[in-house]
Amino acid sequence: MDAQGFVAALTPAVTHANARERFLADPKAALAAAGLDLPEWFTVSAREGDAAELSITLPALSDPNADLSDMDLEGVAGGTGYHGRCHAFWFLR
């Protein structure tokens, strides 16, 4: 999904009350229904406010010289991506 698709996925939550309720109740499920399937470890939260905003909280900086965890190695070996390190923008390609 590209950035334009991401914005299109958010549009119903801004223009329709029922879609807004569903998005606020479970934003990750609403995004998945629109075609943005995020990894299990990626948390999504939504709140109402005066402006549209995208905030990304990065996990603690990891040491590039440190050994990979078993979870990291599984992700690389299985081709599913990293699970413990943040690669937040891979899904906007």
Secondary structure, 3 states (H helix, E strand, C coil): CCHHHHHHHHHHHHHCHHHHHHHHHCHHHHHHHCCCCCCCCCCCCCCCCCCCCCCCCCCCCCCCCCCCCHHHHHHHHHCCCCCCCCCHHHHHC
